[in-house]
Amino acid sequence: AGPCSVQLQGETAAFTTALRTLVNNPQFSDVTFVVGREQQKVFAHRCVLACRCQAFQGMLSQGLAGSEDTPGSIPPQGPFILGNVQPEVFLAVIEFLYTNSVTLNSHIALEVLTSSVEYGLQDLCKLCVKFIKDTLSVEQVCEALQAAVTYGQVDLQEDCLAFIEGCTAAVVRTQSFHELSDVVLARVLRSDRLAVDELDLVQAVREWAHVSSAVLERPVSEVAALPVRELRLPLLAPNELATLESHNQRDLLIPVESIAAAWRAHALRKGSGVPSHLCRPRRGTRPRDHHRHLDPHTK
């Protein structure tokens, strides 16, 4: 019988600690990156980057294409210019490649998530998502939701939406709320569990629309076309609807047809002709006398 071979695992922590000393260490490095607007130099080792990340393997292989040097005499490469990434973010990626761990904080987590997707590092992506979930805040939750939708992170999307539902009134006043895309804002507005009254929600969408209009240089009515479909105008009292109609003449935020449908619901004392979900109170909707007529189960 042949010899029995068994693979034995040594102390992982010691191995990781040793490799961490090589992160951004110019000693024995053979590739250099110039990162961010600061043009900070970052030193690395081709063999580590190439074996851990296919994107880096491709980048480094292109640099060697056509080279007649033998593997042992390949000269140092670079510098590779990476102007669109913060040095702290890139160093977090490098740290992960060397140690299979990453040091994150709330200022860089979303950008490290972006880099993990760009470099195809699924394990780093999972670590970022976990950190973001554990550290959601009023100020950053909308930015996290936007990233979650962009990168198809379904679990993170659900956590962000649940967080927004719990403190909606505070979230809609943040800068990151005003920076949501129309598609993501519409998704938020479909929720029955938003903890805010509809009148306040209309005002929040109006402010969002004016910011988006200025940034995109497009009319308010155009940038807001998708989100305003999710506003539940029949929930507003007649005097509130009249005021809204007056304000709407200035910016045309809401289509005339939508306001007319809300008036029709009041006139007929029922929600017929209006999608049923637009007559359904949210968790934070203040009760109004006419709401009982909107309930399809009320005779």
HELIX and SHEET records of a PDB file:
HELIX    1   1 THR A   12  ARG A   20  1                                   9    
HELIX    2   2 ARG A   46  ARG A   52  1                                   7    
HELIX    3   3 GLN A   54  LEU A   64  1                                  11    
HELIX    4   4 PRO A   71  SER A   73  5                                   3    
HELIX    5   5 PRO A   87  THR A   99  1                                  13    
HELIX    6   6 ALA A  109  GLU A  118  1                                  10    
HELIX    7   7 GLN A  122  ASP A  134  1                                  13    
HELIX    8   8 VAL A  141  THR A  150  1                                  10    
HELIX    9   9 VAL A  154  GLY A  166  1                                  13    
HELIX   10  10 THR A  168  VAL A  171  1                                   4    
HELIX   11  11 GLN A  175  HIS A  178  1                                   4    
HELIX   12  12 ASP A  182  LEU A  189  1                                   8    
HELIX   13  13 GLU A  198  LEU A  216  1                                  19    
HELIX   14  14 VAL A  220  VAL A  223  1                                   4    
HELIX   15  15 PRO A  227  GLU A  230  5                                   4    
HELIX   16  16 LEU A  233  LEU A  235  5                                   3    
HELIX   17  17 PRO A  238  ASP A  251  1                                  14    
HELIX   18  18 VAL A  256  LEU A  268  1                                  13    
HELIX   19  19 SER A  276  CYS A  279  5                                   4    
HELIX   20  20 HIS A  291  LEU A  294  1                                   4    
SHEET    1   A 3 GLN A  40  ALA A  44  0                                        
SHEET    2   A 3 VAL A  31  VAL A  35 -1                                        
SHEET    3   A 3 GLN A  77  LEU A  82  1                                        
END                                                                             
